[in-house]
């Protein structure tokens, strides 16, 4: 009885470890790669930055992540 319990425990633990390994090895979205850095000038707005760099007009919260 004790041996079968140990075997069941080992099988469940192995299954969990394999599942975690597979989940961690999946490719994830890559971070954006910046080709240039822009220092914000006094008086500059999100709109002027969008115009200067020909960006898509997105909500300002998304621009902060760039």
Protein Blocks (a to p, Z undefined) as FASTA:
>chain_A
ZZmmmmmmmmmmmmmmmmmmmmmmpccddddddfbdcdddehiafklmmmmnopacddfk
lmmmZZ
